[in-house]
Amino acid sequence: MGVVVAREFGRSAETDGFFAAYGVFMVLSLAAASLRVIVQPPLARARAAGRLGEEVAAYAAALTMFAVPAVALSTFAATPIGNALTGSLPPEAADAAATALRWLVPAAAFQLFAALAASVLAALDDYGTAALAYALGSACGLTFILLRVDEDGLVAVAWGSALTAGVGLAIMAGRLAARGRLRWPSRGLARRLGELAAGSVLPLALQLLYLVCVRLTADLGVGEVTSFSYAYLIASGIVSVTASSLGFVSSVPLTRAGLRDDVAARHLVATSWLALAAVAAAAGVFALAGERIVEWVLGDAYGGDVGGDLGRLVAGLAPWMAVSAGVTLTFPLLFVRGRPRGLVPLAVAAVVVQVPLAWGLRELFGLAGIVASLAVTTGFVFAVLLVLLSPETLRRVVPGVAVAAGVLGVLAALAFVPSALLGPIGGATLGLAIYLGLLVLLRPAGLRDAWGYVRALR
């Protein structure tokens, strides 16, 4: 989708407005990812107790109580919201944001229900149906966008996003209905709504940090929001493919097995090794060849200095990717253990810290300062989550993650820094080959343990 937007519409006030609205969609859709974390442990326990159907329907009803007002707000208040998101940008940015919001928020609502359906399937040890649903939904949405974008413009991308989520939800809901897993709940709607609200507040706050950055970036000039959004999409995609996936597939097994402090610490250190290995590789590649990669993928509007800046932005987001992976891996364990207390004040504190920090660093360092603020605030959240899990877990995890970051960072530097002499593409290719070769040749003990742990967990 991002490639289509870049090649068809370039980098303009209109794309700034669209990506400002897409930031709202990301807040809600990434909240959907956190929803899987929140409901997986209780759904696994409900299946063991023979009451899975009632539990599912209760959560679905609770989600409806949240989704309906959100969709209504985006439909009838899209214009003032679009104006607020785009700030001092030209009027066409606000118009584009308002138009996109009317479709992207319903798309995000579908994502919320799709996340619940995927969690139910996980409790039933069925990951294949969810994978198929998301893949087919994405294929349908992208095909629709390609067919309609020339005729309808940017709004076709919003329509395609809604179609993607709707198809995925329909496939998973159909599978659950065929298995007879849907029953009307007899009680507990308010309790489930409270659980979802309390559990979702921190993921929503983390995405609000991004929206704060988007709003502050808008004041830097036309095109900056688009560049920052693309860099964030790439970086968050790397975190999602690694840490989010590991967190999703491990919640149910850990719930069934029980979670002691030593088990939690080993889980976090092991999965951090795997996630950070990918982060180090991505940062090295984009640091050397970001300009060429961005121009090749996104088109001529992102060539030259624009592509180079975007590539450096992705590399600069490496510290944020590292701490974000830690947050993504730690957050599910609070629900596995049944200790989700303290999340509301942490969420409030994160947003309160981010606003002045991002503003101050922007005034000093521009967009680089905004990127740095995101890493600092997210790192603060990671540390507090470890404390909420248990002080003993914090004591065990911090040294292990620090060693992983240090070892992988050194290997990446040894691989990519000398390779820069060969130029962007040649250097990135050689650097990646050397980096992978060093991992295979040296086989760091932490990485070997991580791979063995994940295989044993499965």
N, C-alpha and C positions, 0 to 999 in steps of 0.2 A: 504493500500500500504506500509506504513511504517513497519507494522508487517511482511509482506512478505519479505521485504528487510532485516530486522533484522534477521529473522529466516533462510533465505536462504544464506545470505552472511556475517552475523556477523558484525564485526566492523574492518574495514581494510582501507588501502590506497584507494582501489577501491571504497568503500562506501563513503569515504571522497570526492573523485572526483565526484561521482554521486550527493551527496548532495550539493556540490559547484555549480554544474549546476542546481540543483533543486532550489537553491536560486534565480537564474535568473528567473526560472519559477514562483516562488512565487512573485517576484517583479512585473511581468507582470500580473499574475492572480489576485493578490490583487489590482493591478491597475484596473483590470476589476471590482472588487467590488466597487472601488471608482467611476468608470464610471457610475454605476447605480445611485450613489448619484448625479453626475453632470447632467445627462440627465433627471432624473425623473421630476423635477419641470418644465422645458420647455416642456416636452412631455405632462404633465398634462394640461398646459396652451394651448398647440397646440390642444389637443383633444377638449377642451372647445371652441376653435375658429374654429373647423372643418377642420384643416389642419394637422392632425396627420400623415397621410401617407407620405406627402412630407417631414415632419420633420424627420421621421424615415429614409427614404432613404438618406437624406442629411447626417445624422450622420453615416450611414453605409458607404457611400462613403468616408467620412472623415477618418473613421477608416481604410479603405482599404489603404489609402495613408500612414498611419503609419505602418500597419501590414506587407505589402509587403517588404519594406526595412528591417524590423526587421528579417523576416524569411530568406531573402536573406543573411543577415549578419551572422546569425547563421549557415547557410548551408555552406557558402564558407569561413568563418573565424572562424570555430569552434575550430581548433587546437590552434591558438594563444590566443583565448579567454580562452580555457581550461587551457593553461599554466599560464595565468595571474591569474585565479581564484584559482589555487592550489598552487601557490608559490613554497615553498621549499619542498613540498611533493614529494614522489617517482614518476617516470614517469607513472606508471599505474594509478595514480590518475588523471593526466592530460588527459590521453587517455580516461578514463571513463567519464570525464567531457565533452570532445569534442563529444564523441559518443552520450551522452544523450542530449546535446544541440541541435543537429540536429533534434530531435523529440520534445523536451520539449518546444522550442520556438514556433513552429507551434501549439502545443497544447494550449499554452497561447494565441495565436492569435484567436483560436476558442473560448477561454474563453471570450475574449473581445467582440466578436460578440454575444455570448450567454448572456453576461451581458446587452447588448443593447436590445436584444429580451426580456429578463426578465423585463426590465424597461418599454418597450412598453406594455407588458401584465399588469404591475402594473398600468399604466395610464388607462388601460381598466378595472381596478378592478379585474383582473384575476391573482391570486397568485397560484392557484392550478396547472395550466399547467407548470409553471416554477418549482414548487416543484416536479412534476412528472418527468419532463425532467432531472433535476439534479439527482434524485434518480435512474432512469433507466440508465442514462449515467454512473453513478458510478458503478452500478451493472454490466453493460456490460464491463467496463474497468477492474474491479477487476477480473471478471471471465476470461477474456482474459489473464491477468497477471498470474493467477493461472495455466492456461493451458499451457502457453508457457515459464514460468520463468526457469524451469528445463532445457529445451532444449536450450534457447537463452540467458540466463543470465540476467544481469541488464538492458540491452536494452529493454527487454520485458516490464519492468516497464514504461519506457518512451513511448513505443508504447501504452500501456494501458492507460496512461494519455491522449494521443492524442485521443484515441477512446472515452474515457469518455467525453471529451469536444465536440467532433464531434457529438456524439449521442444526447447530451443535446441540442446543437444548432439546429440540424435537427428537433427535435420534436417541439421546440418553433417556429422556422421559418416556419415549416409546418402549425402550428396553426394560425400564423399571415397571411400567404398566403391564408388560407381558409377563413379568415375573410376579406380579401381584403384590408389589411392595408399597402401594399407596393406600392409606386408610385415613379417614377423617379423625383428627385428634379429639380426644374427649376433654382434655384439660392442658394447662401449661403454656398457653400462647404468650402470656405476659412474661413468664419466666424465660422462655426461649428468646423473646424479643430483647429482654434485658441482657441475656448472655451474648447475643449477637452485637448489641450496641457496645457493651463493655469490651468485648473482644476485638471489635472492628475499630475502636477509637484510635489505637496506636497506628495500625496500618494507614488509616485515613490521615492521621497527623503526619506520617512520614511522606505521604504524597502531597500533603499541603505544603511541606517544605519545598517540594518541587514547584508547586504553583506560586509560592512566594518568590522563588528564583525566576520563574517566567515573568511575573509582574515587574520585578526589578530589572530584568533583562530588556523588557519592552522600552524602557527609558534610554537605552543605549543606542537606539536607532533602528531603522527599518532593516529587516532581515536577520537581526540578531536572535530574535525569539525562534525563528525557524532553524537556524544553525544550532542553537542550544538544545532545541527539542530533538533534532536528529541525533546529536551526540548522546543525549540522555536515553533515547530509544535504543541506540546501539548498546550502551553500557548496561541499561536495565535488562536488555535481552540476554546479555552474557550472564548476568546474575540469575535470571530466570531459568536459563537452560541448565545451569549448574546447581546453585544452592536451592532454588525454589523446587526444582524437580526432586532433589534429594530429600528435602523436607516433606514433600507430598507423599512419596512412596515409603517413608520410614515411620510416619505417625501411627498407623494401625499396628504394625509389628511391635513398636515400642510400647504402645498402650497394652497390648496383650501380655508382653513380657514383664512389664513393670520397669520403673526408671529410678535407680539409685543415683547418688551423686557421682560415683565413679563411672557408671554407665553413661550418664549424661555428658560428663567431661570427655570420655573417650569418643563418644558420638560426635561431639562438636569439633574436637581436634581433627578427627579422621576426615569428616566431611569438609572441613575447612581446607585441608590439604588439597582435596580434589577441586574445590571451587577456586582456590587461589592459583592453582596451576594453570587454569584456563584464563584467569584474569591477567596473570603475568604475560602469557603469550599474546593475548589481545592487545595489551598496552604496548608491547614491543612492536608488533606489526603496525599498529596505527601511528606510533611515534615516527616510524621510518617512512611508511608508504601511505599515510592517511590521505594526503592530497590526491595521489593517483587513484586510490581505491574509491574515494568519495566521488571524484569526477567520473570515473568509469561506471559506477553504480547509479549515481544520481543525475548525471548529465552535465552539460557545459556550464549551466548556471552555478555549479558548485566547483568549478575548476579554479586554478590559480590560487590566489591568497585565501579565497573563501574555503576551498577544499582543504588547504593546509591548516587553516585555523580550526576547521571542524575536526580534522584528524588529531590535532594537538589537544583539542577539547576532550576527545575520547580518551587519549592517553592521560590527560590531566585528571580524568574521572577515575583513574585506577585506585587511588586511596578510598574514594567513595564506594567503588565496586567491592573492595576488600571488606570494609566495615559493614556494607549493606548485606554482603553474603553472610557475615556473622550474625546480623540481626535476623535475617531470613531463616537461618538454621536454628537459632536459639528460641525464637518466638513460639514455634510449635510445641517445644518441650514444656512450656508453662501449662499448656492445656493437656498434654499427655500426663503430666504429674498432677494436674488439677489445682494449680496455684496461679490463677490469672489475676491476682490482686496487684494493685499499684499501677495498673496500665493507664488509667484515666489521668492521674496527676503527671505521669511520665509524658503522656501525649501533650498535655497542656504545656508542660515545661519545655518540650522540644520546640513547639511552635513559638513560644515566647522568646526562647533563646535565638531561634533562627532569624526572626525579623530584624532585630538590630544588628546581629552579627553579619548577615548577608548585606544589609545596607552599608554598614561600615566598611567591610572588605571590598564591596563594589566601588565605593568612593576612593579607596586606596589603590586597588589593582584592577578595576574594571571587571570583565567577565571572568577572568581567572580568580578573582576574589570571591565571586558568587559560587564558583565551582568548589573552592576551598571551604567555604562556609557549609556547604552541603555535606562534605566529608566530616568536618568537625562535629556538627550536630548529630549526624548519624552515628559517629563513634561514641558520643556521649550516651545515646540510646542503647547501643550494644553493651556498654559497660553496666548500665543500670539493669538491663535485662538479665545479665549474668548474676548480679547481686540478688535480684528477685527470685531467680532459680534457686540459688543458695550461695552463701559466701565461699563455701568449699569448692563449688563448681567454678567460681571466679578465680580462685587460687590455682586450680588445676588448668583451666583453659587458657588464661592469658599467656603464660610461658609457652604452651604448646602452639598457639596461633602465632605468637611472635617468632618462634623458630621457623614455622612454615613460611611466613611472610619473608623472613630474612633469607632463608635458603633459596626459595624460589626467586626472590628478587635478585640475589647474587647470580644465580644461573642465567636469568634473563639478561642481566647486564653483560655477563661474559659472552652471551650469544649474540645480542643485538648491537652493542656498542661498536665492536670492531667491524661488524657487517655493514655498518652505515657507510663505509668507504666505497662500497659497490653501487651506491645510488639507492633510490627509493625501492623499486620493485625487487631488484637483485638482492639488495641488502635485507629486505624483509623476508624474502624467500629463504636466503641462506641462514639468516638469524633464527627463523622458525625451525629450520632443519637442525641447526646446531643445538637449539634449546631442547627439542624433542630427543635428539641424540644424547645430550647430557643426562636427561631424565632416565633414559633407558640404560645408559652406561653406568652412571653413578648409583642409580636406584636408591634415592634417599630413604632412610629407614622409615621416616614418617609417612612417606608416600606409599611404601610397600605395606605398612600397617593399615593405611587408609583403604587401599584396594581390597585387602583381605577382610577388613571389617565390613565393608559394604557388601561383599559377596556373601559373607556369613549372615548378615542381616537379612538378605533376600532369602 
